[in-house]
Amino acid sequence: MPRKAKPIMFFWVYVLESIKDGDTYTGYTENLNRRLEEHKRGYNFSTKFRRPFKTIYLEASLNQEYAKQRECYLKSTAGRRYLAQRLRRYRSS
């Protein structure tokens, strides 16, 4: 009897940009839709007063540890430089 395929679970690293002040917020989650809704409704203290947001960058990973490490990297100076380079065209438009 064939086994059922195990559903693929992604771990998301995301960057939000505040429409209010232009600052960014970087985070990671297992459930992207739920987490973005939490930011939208102001459930997160770090982003509550900077709403509304738009999602400007996403990365998906199959490994939770890698996603956590990636989040930490994107919050570092080198990671911010990397994002600035990746989002250069976005920022210029």
Sequence and secondary structure as in RCSB ss.txt:
>XXXX:A:sequence
MPRKAKPIMFFWVYVLESIKDGDTYTGYTENLNRRLEEHKRGYNFSTKFRRPFKTIYLEASLNQEYAKQRECYLK
STAGRRYLAQRLRRYRSS
>XXXX:A:secstr
          EEEEEEEETTT  EEEEEES HHHHHHHHHHT STTTGGG  EEEEEEEEES HHHHHHHHHHHH
SHHHHHHHHHHTHHHHH 
